[in-house]
Each structure stands twice: as C-alpha cells, then as structure tokens.
Amino acid sequence: MAPILLNCAGKEDEDYIKPQLHVKNPHLDSMEEDILYHFSLGTKTHNLPEMFGDVKFVCVGGSGNRMRAFAKFMHQELGLPGNTDEITDICEGTDRFSMYKVGPVLSISHGMGVPSISIMLHEMIKLLHHAGCHDVNLFRLGTSGGIGISPGTVVITDKAVDCFFRPQFEQVILGKVVIRSTELDADLAKELSQYASEMPELPTFIGNTMCTSDFYEGQGRLDGALCSFSTEEKVEYLRKAYNAGVRNIEMESTVFAAMCHMCNLKAAVVCVTLLNRFDGDQISTPHEVLTEYQQRPQNLVAQFIKKRLGLIV
C-alpha cells in the first residue's frame, strides 16, 4: 500500500504528490489581502510580481548590517550599474527585518534563533509565492561554533539536527507536537562543495549542523549567567555530538531546513566556525580576522550564484 500523506488541506490522500508550490496553506486563497506585516509589504499595497518576480537566489543571515554588506558585495560581484550606497532597505517601514534586492538576489536578515527566523521564513515564502517566483535557491549564511574543526572552516550542512542529534524539527501546533523533516537538498550541497574545492583559500567541510534553542546552556557553554553542568559533562556532550557527525552548532538550521523542505524549496546552510568549542566558549580572535571569516560563506555562495548565472565558467 502506498504511504498516506497529508495534503495542504490536512486531508489524507494516498496518491497525493507534492505540487511545486511555495506555500502549503489553502486559507491564503480566500484572503482579500495578505499583509506581510514584519516586512511592511502587502499584496494590495505593493506590486510583488513586479518587485520580486525575477528573484532566483535568496540569502538570509542574522544581522541586518551583514545582509546589507552582502547585498553591496553581490552588487559588485554581479557587475550591476549604479552606486552601492543607493541600495535601500525594502523593509524600512519596520524594525523587525532588513531586506535588500540586487538583480536576482534577495538578501534578508532573520534575527537570532528559531522563533525569529520562523517569522521571516513564513513571510518570505509567501512573498516568493505572491511574486510568482520559480527555480529559487535559498541559502542561510551564518557564523557558528565548531566541534572538532579549526576556526574559519566553512561548514556546508549535510543534515540539520536537534540537540538529540535527530534530523527533525519539533513544533507545538494547537497543543500537539508536530515533527517535520530537516532534509536539505543534497545536490545543492554537493555543488557548493565542488565550488569550494576550487577556492584553496576556503577551508570547507560537509557535516551535520546542530541547532539549539539557547546560546548558552543549550550549547553547553560554561560562561552564561546560569550553568547546571560540569566541564566534564560539557566535553562528554560535545564528544557525543562529534561522534554523531555534528561539526558545528548554531540556532536556526532546523526550522530553515524544515520549512524549505515542506515548501519544495532547494536550500543550503553555509556557516563559518568562529572557534572550536573543545578549546573554549568565548571568542578571542581579533576583529579583523573574524571579519574575514564571516566573508567566507558569502564568497562561496557568490561563486555559486555567478556560476549559475553564467558569469564565470
């Protein structure tokens, strides 16, 4: 018997095949207007197909300043006309997120942690849907703590796992625990890895990324305001994570992977490590070195975009 799947209306359908849609919410069709509140955009107040219909690449990261810098960087990499100082924040009507568009590339901040990026993803996916975008690749660019690898290493995520090292994302919906797969696009990760191999200055590793809901105790840090475990317990947990294939820790990958997978969007997580957590919890690397580290995921994704656009062979 074929497996029973739930379609977007929540009904059982043995023959249901996922359509190539960017949203899985049948209620949107009955809405007179969809207000993307945290973007300060709407389907009536803005011509979303005209504004965003040509988007092919969406790059998201925690910091608004970092994503503005990435937009300026991509403007130069793509050889677009005009002054980069003229790039404006499309979401300037709100202080929640920042969004910049340069050619077919959309650069968006998502804040820190699962709740923040989840809000952004809901509205970003609906934006792509309303704009009629297709064949879009999504990338989360970020920083992370490494496990057993050198600072400055770029980790291309194989599986996004939770704090129990499971490739899944749990969310409570209407009082029920809903579990979603965190499967990422394997071909996209492989392609990124191939391009990284052509960039000798870019140390890269494909491994599992662990997503936690807390920066301090949740990641086994000893330097928070609270700490309920010993140094030995911390090291033991990190060893278990390493043995499970985890090579870095951050706070957004599972929901990013789960939502993109649910909406049939090809996605990848590309994060640079700022330290090896086996060596400590606090970052003492000079600022200029950290700045160069943070540029590494951007350099790799820029290489991917330029190759996809045929700007380089």
BALOBA-1460 file (C-alpha; in Angstrom, 3 decimals):
// residues 313
<rec num="1" residu="m" x="0.000" y="0.000" z="0.000"/>
<rec num="2" residu="a" x="1.226" y="3.492" z="-0.850"/>
<rec num="3" residu="p" x="2.044" y="5.649" z="2.181"/>
<rec num="4" residu="i" x="-0.687" y="8.001" z="3.317"/>
<rec num="5" residu="l" x="0.392" y="11.631" z="3.159"/>
<rec num="6" residu="l" x="-1.369" y="14.769" z="4.306"/>
<rec num="7" residu="n" x="-2.120" y="17.278" z="1.595"/>
<rec num="8" residu="c" x="-2.024" y="21.025" z="2.200"/>
<rec num="9" residu="a" x="-5.627" y="20.999" z="3.446"/>
<rec num="10" residu="g" x="-4.743" y="18.364" z="6.043"/>
<rec num="11" residu="k" x="-6.685" y="15.560" z="4.313"/>
<rec num="12" residu="e" x="-5.452" y="12.023" z="3.722"/>
<rec num="13" residu="d" x="-4.642" y="11.245" z="0.103"/>
<rec num="14" residu="e" x="-2.857" y="8.046" z="-0.909"/>
<rec num="15" residu="d" x="-1.946" y="9.387" z="-4.366"/>
<rec num="16" residu="y" x="-1.032" y="12.891" z="-3.287"/>
<rec num="17" residu="i" x="2.104" y="14.280" z="-4.937"/>
<rec num="18" residu="k" x="3.650" y="17.484" z="-3.673"/>
<rec num="19" residu="p" x="2.925" y="20.267" z="-6.141"/>
<rec num="20" residu="q" x="5.663" y="22.751" z="-6.971"/>
<rec num="21" residu="l" x="4.249" y="25.463" z="-4.736"/>
<rec num="22" residu="h" x="5.922" y="27.854" z="-2.354"/>
<rec num="23" residu="v" x="3.127" y="27.745" z="0.208"/>
<rec num="24" residu="k" x="1.185" y="24.941" z="1.865"/>
<rec num="25" residu="n" x="-1.756" y="26.911" z="3.232"/>
<rec num="26" residu="p" x="-5.152" y="26.646" z="1.495"/>
<rec num="27" residu="h" x="-6.520" y="29.544" z="3.553"/>
<rec num="28" residu="l" x="-4.423" y="32.072" z="1.645"/>
<rec num="29" residu="d" x="-6.662" y="31.715" z="-1.413"/>
<rec num="30" residu="s" x="-9.659" y="33.106" z="0.469"/>
<rec num="31" residu="m" x="-7.863" y="36.169" z="1.833"/>
<rec num="32" residu="e" x="-8.740" y="39.513" z="0.293"/>
<rec num="33" residu="e" x="-5.250" y="40.777" z="1.047"/>
<rec num="34" residu="d" x="-2.155" y="39.166" z="2.508"/>
<rec num="35" residu="i" x="-0.251" y="41.629" z="4.678"/>
<rec num="36" residu="l" x="3.355" y="40.641" z="5.245"/>
<rec num="37" residu="y" x="3.416" y="42.622" z="8.466"/>
<rec num="38" residu="h" x="7.037" y="42.127" z="9.514"/>
<rec num="39" residu="f" x="8.240" y="43.086" z="6.021"/>
<rec num="40" residu="s" x="5.936" y="46.108" z="5.777"/>
<rec num="41" residu="l" x="4.665" y="44.728" z="2.454"/>
<rec num="42" residu="g" x="1.250" y="43.627" z="1.195"/>
<rec num="43" residu="t" x="-0.401" y="42.109" z="-1.849"/>
<rec num="44" residu="k" x="-2.579" y="45.202" z="-2.369"/>
<rec num="45" residu="t" x="-0.174" y="47.931" z="-1.336"/>
<rec num="46" residu="h" x="2.733" y="46.606" z="-3.405"/>
<rec num="47" residu="n" x="3.150" y="45.028" z="-6.837"/>
<rec num="48" residu="l" x="5.038" y="41.979" z="-5.619"/>
<rec num="49" residu="p" x="5.446" y="40.274" z="-9.041"/>
<rec num="50" residu="e" x="6.973" y="43.457" z="-10.442"/>
<rec num="51" residu="m" x="9.211" y="43.966" z="-7.419"/>
<rec num="52" residu="f" x="10.365" y="40.382" z="-6.867"/>
<rec num="53" residu="g" x="9.327" y="38.232" z="-9.841"/>
<rec num="54" residu="d" x="12.900" y="37.837" z="-11.111"/>
<rec num="55" residu="v" x="14.357" y="36.594" z="-7.809"/>
<rec num="56" residu="k" x="16.351" y="33.370" z="-8.233"/>
<rec num="57" residu="f" x="18.525" y="33.413" z="-5.109"/>
<rec num="58" residu="v" x="17.537" y="34.241" z="-1.541"/>
<rec num="59" residu="c" x="20.325" y="34.634" z="1.014"/>
<rec num="60" residu="v" x="19.451" y="35.079" z="4.676"/>
<rec num="61" residu="g" x="21.571" y="35.815" z="7.737"/>
<rec num="62" residu="g" x="21.129" y="37.029" z="11.268"/>
<rec num="63" residu="s" x="22.370" y="40.620" z="11.128"/>
<rec num="64" residu="g" x="20.759" y="43.422" z="9.168"/>
<rec num="65" residu="n" x="24.116" y="45.147" z="8.720"/>
<rec num="66" residu="r" x="25.714" y="41.942" z="7.494"/>
<rec num="67" residu="m" x="22.986" y="41.358" z="4.920"/>
<rec num="68" residu="r" x="23.262" y="44.933" z="3.702"/>
<rec num="69" residu="a" x="27.010" y="44.398" z="3.295"/>
<rec num="70" residu="f" x="26.292" y="41.166" z="1.428"/>
<rec num="71" residu="a" x="23.917" y="42.999" z="-0.925"/>
<rec num="72" residu="k" x="26.623" y="45.560" z="-1.690"/>
<rec num="73" residu="f" x="29.114" y="42.751" z="-2.212"/>
<rec num="74" residu="m" x="26.793" y="40.946" z="-4.642"/>
<rec num="75" residu="h" x="26.109" y="44.194" z="-6.499"/>
<rec num="76" residu="q" x="29.831" y="44.433" z="-7.215"/>
<rec num="77" residu="e" x="30.247" y="40.716" z="-7.943"/>
<rec num="78" residu="l" x="27.422" y="40.788" z="-10.496"/>
<rec num="79" residu="g" x="28.780" y="43.948" z="-12.134"/>
<rec num="80" residu="l" x="25.495" y="45.793" z="-11.768"/>
<rec num="81" residu="p" x="25.308" y="49.506" z="-12.645"/>
<rec num="82" residu="g" x="24.825" y="52.229" z="-10.058"/>
<rec num="83" residu="n" x="26.294" y="53.119" z="-6.698"/>
<rec num="84" residu="t" x="26.092" y="50.532" z="-3.905"/>
<rec num="85" residu="d" x="25.272" y="53.327" z="-1.467"/>
<rec num="86" residu="e" x="21.936" y="53.661" z="-3.257"/>
<rec num="87" residu="i" x="20.853" y="50.155" z="-2.205"/>
<rec num="88" residu="t" x="17.921" y="50.697" z="0.151"/>
<rec num="89" residu="d" x="16.193" y="48.593" z="2.775"/>
<rec num="90" residu="i" x="12.889" y="47.387" z="1.307"/>
<rec num="91" residu="c" x="11.643" y="46.748" z="4.852"/>
<rec num="92" residu="e" x="12.485" y="50.232" z="6.125"/>
<rec num="93" residu="g" x="8.874" y="50.605" z="7.281"/>
<rec num="94" residu="t" x="9.564" y="48.089" z="10.061"/>
<rec num="95" residu="d" x="12.398" y="47.496" z="12.502"/>
<rec num="96" residu="r" x="11.997" y="43.704" z="12.559"/>
<rec num="97" residu="f" x="13.910" y="42.647" z="9.458"/>
<rec num="98" residu="s" x="16.007" y="44.169" z="6.695"/>
<rec num="99" residu="m" x="15.724" y="43.253" z="3.014"/>
<rec num="100" residu="y" x="17.837" y="44.261" z="0.025"/>
<rec num="101" residu="k" x="17.497" y="43.277" z="-3.631"/>
<rec num="102" residu="v" x="20.322" y="43.353" z="-6.169"/>
<rec num="103" residu="g" x="19.408" y="41.865" z="-9.524"/>
<rec num="104" residu="p" x="18.035" y="38.347" z="-8.970"/>
<rec num="105" residu="v" x="19.469" y="38.153" z="-5.446"/>
<rec num="106" residu="l" x="17.411" y="38.881" z="-2.335"/>
<rec num="107" residu="s" x="19.330" y="39.470" z="0.901"/>
<rec num="108" residu="i" x="17.299" y="39.302" z="4.134"/>
<rec num="109" residu="s" x="18.129" y="39.403" z="7.835"/>
<rec num="110" residu="h" x="16.399" y="36.911" z="10.135"/>
<rec num="111" residu="g" x="17.474" y="37.857" z="13.642"/>
<rec num="112" residu="m" x="18.644" y="35.249" z="16.140"/>
<rec num="113" residu="g" x="17.032" y="31.939" z="16.969"/>
<rec num="114" residu="v" x="14.225" y="29.713" z="15.694"/>
<rec num="115" residu="p" x="11.265" y="31.985" z="16.558"/>
<rec num="116" residu="s" x="12.751" y="34.969" z="14.731"/>
<rec num="117" residu="i" x="13.790" y="33.149" z="11.560"/>
<rec num="118" residu="s" x="10.479" y="31.263" z="11.522"/>
<rec num="119" residu="i" x="8.520" y="34.516" z="11.256"/>
<rec num="120" residu="m" x="10.793" y="35.713" z="8.478"/>
<rec num="121" residu="l" x="10.512" y="32.428" z="6.580"/>
<rec num="122" residu="h" x="6.706" y="32.404" z="6.637"/>
<rec num="123" residu="e" x="6.568" y="35.857" z="5.098"/>
<rec num="124" residu="m" x="9.491" y="35.317" z="2.739"/>
<rec num="125" residu="i" x="7.990" y="32.111" z="1.325"/>
<rec num="126" residu="k" x="4.631" y="33.822" z="0.868"/>
<rec num="127" residu="l" x="6.434" y="36.715" z="-0.823"/>
<rec num="128" residu="l" x="8.019" y="34.343" z="-3.338"/>
<rec num="129" residu="h" x="4.624" y="32.732" z="-3.909"/>
<rec num="130" residu="h" x="2.775" y="36.018" z="-4.462"/>
<rec num="131" residu="a" x="5.562" y="37.263" z="-6.742"/>
<rec num="132" residu="g" x="5.324" y="34.141" z="-8.910"/>
<rec num="133" residu="c" x="8.978" y="33.191" z="-8.393"/>
<rec num="134" residu="h" x="10.239" y="29.792" z="-9.524"/>
<rec num="135" residu="d" x="13.505" y="27.817" z="-9.504"/>
<rec num="136" residu="v" x="14.697" y="29.679" z="-6.410"/>
<rec num="137" residu="n" x="17.704" y="28.575" z="-4.343"/>
<rec num="138" residu="l" x="17.840" y="29.571" z="-0.676"/>
<rec num="139" residu="f" x="20.945" y="29.920" z="1.481"/>
<rec num="140" residu="r" x="21.381" y="30.590" z="5.161"/>
<rec num="141" residu="l" x="24.730" y="32.325" z="5.653"/>
<rec num="142" residu="g" x="25.959" y="32.499" z="9.201"/>
<rec num="143" residu="t" x="28.512" y="32.040" z="11.934"/>
<rec num="144" residu="s" x="28.703" y="29.094" z="14.281"/>
<rec num="145" residu="g" x="30.705" y="27.285" z="16.894"/>
<rec num="146" residu="g" x="32.796" y="24.452" z="15.532"/>
<rec num="147" residu="i" x="33.127" y="20.981" z="17.042"/>
<rec num="148" residu="g" x="36.500" y="19.404" z="16.391"/>
<rec num="149" residu="i" x="37.380" y="21.616" z="13.430"/>
<rec num="150" residu="s" x="39.543" y="24.712" z="13.136"/>
<rec num="151" residu="p" x="38.148" y="28.250" z="13.380"/>
<rec num="152" residu="g" x="37.493" y="29.726" z="9.958"/>
<rec num="153" residu="t" x="36.256" y="26.446" z="8.474"/>
<rec num="154" residu="v" x="33.111" y="26.740" z="6.370"/>
<rec num="155" residu="v" x="30.598" y="24.001" z="7.139"/>
<rec num="156" residu="i" x="28.118" y="23.067" z="4.410"/>
<rec num="157" residu="t" x="25.329" y="21.341" z="6.285"/>
<rec num="158" residu="d" x="24.618" y="17.720" z="5.433"/>
<rec num="159" residu="k" x="21.823" y="17.257" z="7.982"/>
<rec num="160" residu="a" x="20.345" y="19.844" z="10.319"/>
<rec num="161" residu="v" x="19.851" y="18.076" z="13.646"/>
<rec num="162" residu="d" x="18.349" y="18.945" z="17.012"/>
<rec num="163" residu="c" x="20.046" y="18.766" z="20.406"/>
<rec num="164" residu="f" x="19.454" y="14.992" z="20.470"/>
<rec num="165" residu="f" x="21.242" y="14.732" z="17.086"/>
<rec num="166" residu="r" x="17.974" y="13.847" z="15.294"/>
<rec num="167" residu="p" x="17.347" y="15.231" z="11.764"/>
<rec num="168" residu="q" x="13.995" y="16.729" z="12.681"/>
<rec num="169" residu="f" x="12.263" y="19.880" z="13.836"/>
<rec num="170" residu="e" x="9.605" y="19.746" z="16.535"/>
<rec num="171" residu="q" x="6.935" y="22.395" z="16.833"/>
<rec num="172" residu="v" x="3.848" y="22.562" z="19.051"/>
<rec num="173" residu="i" x="0.760" y="23.387" z="16.941"/>
<rec num="174" residu="l" x="-2.679" y="23.578" z="18.585"/>
<rec num="175" residu="g" x="-1.314" y="21.754" z="21.600"/>
<rec num="176" residu="k" x="0.138" y="18.898" z="19.551"/>
<rec num="177" residu="v" x="3.790" y="18.143" z="18.811"/>
<rec num="178" residu="v" x="4.371" y="18.176" z="15.057"/>
<rec num="179" residu="i" x="7.624" y="16.672" z="13.747"/>
<rec num="180" residu="r" x="8.990" y="17.759" z="10.381"/>
<rec num="181" residu="s" x="11.941" y="16.518" z="8.374"/>
<rec num="182" residu="t" x="15.005" y="18.739" z="8.133"/>
<rec num="183" residu="e" x="16.151" y="17.292" z="4.825"/>
<rec num="184" residu="l" x="18.255" y="19.690" z="2.774"/>
<rec num="185" residu="d" x="18.974" y="19.488" z="-0.946"/>
<rec num="186" residu="a" x="21.898" y="17.074" z="-1.333"/>
<rec num="187" residu="d" x="22.699" y="18.164" z="-4.893"/>
<rec num="188" residu="l" x="22.921" y="21.797" z="-3.808"/>
<rec num="189" residu="a" x="25.348" y="20.901" z="-1.004"/>
<rec num="190" residu="k" x="27.426" y="18.821" z="-3.417"/>
<rec num="191" residu="e" x="27.579" y="21.666" z="-5.921"/>
<rec num="192" residu="l" x="28.665" y="24.116" z="-3.232"/>
<rec num="193" residu="s" x="31.343" y="21.671" z="-2.086"/>
<rec num="194" residu="q" x="32.636" y="21.355" z="-5.639"/>
<rec num="195" residu="y" x="32.956" y="25.123" z="-5.999"/>
<rec num="196" residu="a" x="34.649" y="25.325" z="-2.599"/>
<rec num="197" residu="s" x="37.277" y="22.844" z="-3.781"/>
<rec num="198" residu="e" x="38.183" y="25.356" z="-6.495"/>
<rec num="199" residu="m" x="38.841" y="28.017" z="-3.832"/>
<rec num="200" residu="p" x="42.012" y="26.946" z="-1.959"/>
<rec num="201" residu="e" x="41.724" y="29.846" z="0.481"/>
<rec num="202" residu="l" x="38.371" y="28.478" z="1.670"/>
<rec num="203" residu="p" x="38.663" y="25.503" z="4.066"/>
<rec num="204" residu="t" x="35.350" y="23.654" z="3.777"/>
<rec num="205" residu="f" x="33.715" y="20.641" z="5.384"/>
<rec num="206" residu="i" x="30.382" y="18.894" z="4.833"/>
<rec num="207" residu="g" x="28.910" y="17.787" z="8.146"/>
<rec num="208" residu="n" x="25.865" y="17.844" z="10.373"/>
<rec num="209" residu="t" x="24.826" y="21.126" z="11.968"/>
<rec num="210" residu="m" x="23.186" y="21.116" z="15.388"/>
<rec num="211" residu="c" x="20.518" y="23.712" z="16.081"/>
<rec num="212" residu="t" x="19.769" y="24.709" z="19.672"/>
<rec num="213" residu="s" x="17.154" y="26.973" z="21.224"/>
<rec num="214" residu="d" x="19.644" y="28.675" z="23.526"/>
<rec num="215" residu="f" x="23.091" y="30.220" z="23.046"/>
<rec num="216" residu="y" x="24.499" y="29.424" z="26.478"/>
<rec num="217" residu="e" x="23.387" y="26.341" z="28.438"/>
<rec num="218" residu="g" x="21.664" y="24.876" z="25.373"/>
<rec num="219" residu="q" x="25.011" y="24.811" z="23.566"/>
<rec num="220" residu="g" x="26.917" y="23.519" z="26.589"/>
<rec num="221" residu="r" x="28.656" y="26.793" z="27.395"/>
<rec num="222" residu="l" x="30.256" y="27.357" z="30.766"/>
<rec num="223" residu="d" x="30.183" y="31.170" z="30.576"/>
<rec num="224" residu="g" x="26.486" y="32.086" z="30.889"/>
<rec num="225" residu="a" x="24.640" y="33.604" z="33.838"/>
<rec num="226" residu="l" x="23.471" y="30.065" z="34.639"/>
<rec num="227" residu="c" x="25.353" y="26.799" z="34.334"/>
<rec num="228" residu="s" x="23.998" y="23.498" z="35.668"/>
<rec num="229" residu="f" x="26.751" y="21.133" z="34.496"/>
<rec num="230" residu="s" x="30.456" y="20.481" z="34.892"/>
<rec num="231" residu="t" x="33.302" y="20.910" z="32.429"/>
<rec num="232" residu="e" x="33.494" y="17.133" z="32.111"/>
<rec num="233" residu="e" x="29.790" y="16.885" z="31.257"/>
<rec num="234" residu="k" x="30.170" y="19.592" z="28.621"/>
<rec num="235" residu="v" x="33.096" y="17.822" z="26.955"/>
<rec num="236" residu="e" x="31.270" y="14.483" z="27.034"/>
<rec num="237" residu="y" x="28.241" y="16.019" z="25.278"/>
<rec num="238" residu="l" x="30.401" y="17.642" z="22.611"/>
<rec num="239" residu="r" x="32.121" y="14.310" z="22.019"/>
<rec num="240" residu="k" x="28.744" y="12.638" z="21.555"/>
<rec num="241" residu="a" x="27.798" y="15.352" z="19.081"/>
<rec num="242" residu="y" x="31.080" y="14.910" z="17.195"/>
<rec num="243" residu="n" x="30.583" y="11.141" z="17.040"/>
<rec num="244" residu="a" x="27.088" y="11.767" z="15.629"/>
<rec num="245" residu="g" x="28.637" y="13.720" z="12.759"/>
<rec num="246" residu="v" x="27.975" y="17.203" z="14.134"/>
<rec num="247" residu="r" x="30.656" y="19.700" z="13.142"/>
<rec num="248" residu="n" x="29.077" y="22.998" z="14.144"/>
<rec num="249" residu="i" x="26.356" y="24.496" z="16.327"/>
<rec num="250" residu="e" x="24.007" y="27.399" z="15.582"/>
<rec num="251" residu="m" x="20.383" y="28.384" z="16.292"/>
<rec num="252" residu="e" x="18.350" y="28.416" z="13.067"/>
<rec num="253" residu="s" x="19.142" y="25.492" z="10.756"/>
<rec num="254" residu="t" x="16.405" y="23.003" z="11.694"/>
<rec num="255" residu="v" x="13.432" y="25.295" z="11.109"/>
<rec num="256" residu="f" x="15.088" y="26.720" z="7.992"/>
<rec num="257" residu="a" x="15.558" y="23.227" z="6.575"/>
<rec num="258" residu="a" x="12.106" y="22.030" z="7.640"/>
<rec num="259" residu="m" x="10.164" y="24.941" z="6.162"/>
<rec num="260" residu="c" x="12.108" y="24.941" z="2.905"/>
<rec num="261" residu="h" x="11.630" y="21.181" z="2.591"/>
<rec num="262" residu="m" x="7.880" y="21.469" z="3.247"/>
<rec num="263" residu="c" x="7.561" y="24.135" z="0.551"/>
<rec num="264" residu="n" x="9.720" y="22.350" z="-2.044"/>
<rec num="265" residu="l" x="12.444" y="24.978" z="-1.980"/>
<rec num="266" residu="k" x="16.044" y="23.963" z="-2.614"/>
<rec num="267" residu="a" x="18.055" y="25.170" z="0.340"/>
<rec num="268" residu="a" x="21.515" y="25.010" z="1.894"/>
<rec num="269" residu="v" x="23.062" y="26.129" z="5.175"/>
<rec num="270" residu="v" x="26.578" y="27.543" z="4.900"/>
<rec num="271" residu="c" x="28.173" y="28.701" z="8.163"/>
<rec num="272" residu="v" x="31.711" y="29.551" z="9.146"/>
<rec num="273" residu="t" x="33.058" y="28.422" z="12.516"/>
<rec num="274" residu="l" x="34.462" y="31.141" z="14.784"/>
<rec num="275" residu="l" x="36.032" y="28.777" z="17.325"/>
<rec num="276" residu="n" x="36.464" y="25.126" z="18.226"/>
<rec num="277" residu="r" x="34.173" y="24.508" z="21.199"/>
<rec num="278" residu="f" x="36.536" y="21.835" z="22.546"/>
<rec num="279" residu="d" x="39.051" y="24.657" z="23.104"/>
<rec num="280" residu="g" x="36.722" y="27.057" z="24.916"/>
<rec num="281" residu="d" x="33.489" y="29.026" z="24.829"/>
<rec num="282" residu="q" x="34.468" y="32.642" z="24.301"/>
<rec num="283" residu="i" x="35.791" y="34.207" z="21.113"/>
<rec num="284" residu="s" x="39.173" y="35.901" z="21.481"/>
<rec num="285" residu="t" x="40.077" y="36.080" z="17.788"/>
<rec num="286" residu="p" x="40.959" y="39.619" z="16.582"/>
<rec num="287" residu="h" x="38.099" y="41.541" z="14.963"/>
<rec num="288" residu="e" x="39.769" y="41.804" z="11.578"/>
<rec num="289" residu="v" x="40.222" y="38.018" z="11.455"/>
<rec num="290" residu="l" x="36.578" y="37.433" z="12.400"/>
<rec num="291" residu="t" x="35.511" y="39.851" z="9.668"/>
<rec num="292" residu="e" x="37.441" y="37.811" z="7.108"/>
<rec num="293" residu="y" x="35.957" y="34.574" z="8.466"/>
<rec num="294" residu="q" x="32.414" y="35.962" z="8.115"/>
<rec num="295" residu="q" x="33.091" y="36.782" z="4.477"/>
<rec num="296" residu="r" x="33.891" y="33.158" z="3.617"/>
<rec num="297" residu="p" x="30.303" y="31.793" z="3.332"/>
<rec num="298" residu="q" x="29.440" y="34.879" z="1.282"/>
<rec num="299" residu="n" x="32.368" y="34.257" z="-1.065"/>
<rec num="300" residu="l" x="31.276" y="30.654" z="-1.624"/>
<rec num="301" residu="v" x="27.629" y="31.491" z="-2.288"/>
<rec num="302" residu="a" x="28.661" y="34.386" z="-4.548"/>
<rec num="303" residu="q" x="30.734" y="31.885" z="-6.546"/>
<rec num="304" residu="f" x="27.685" y="29.624" z="-6.816"/>
<rec num="305" residu="i" x="25.435" y="32.478" z="-7.978"/>
<rec num="306" residu="k" x="27.913" y="33.705" z="-10.587"/>
<rec num="307" residu="k" x="28.328" y="30.213" z="-11.996"/>
<rec num="308" residu="r" x="24.571" y="29.672" z="-12.133"/>
<rec num="309" residu="l" x="24.192" y="32.988" z="-13.969"/>
<rec num="310" residu="g" x="26.958" y="32.093" z="-16.411"/>
<rec num="311" residu="l" x="29.188" y="34.970" z="-15.319"/>
<rec num="312" residu="i" x="32.123" y="32.624" z="-14.729"/>
<rec num="313" residu="v" x="32.920" y="29.184" z="-16.096"/>
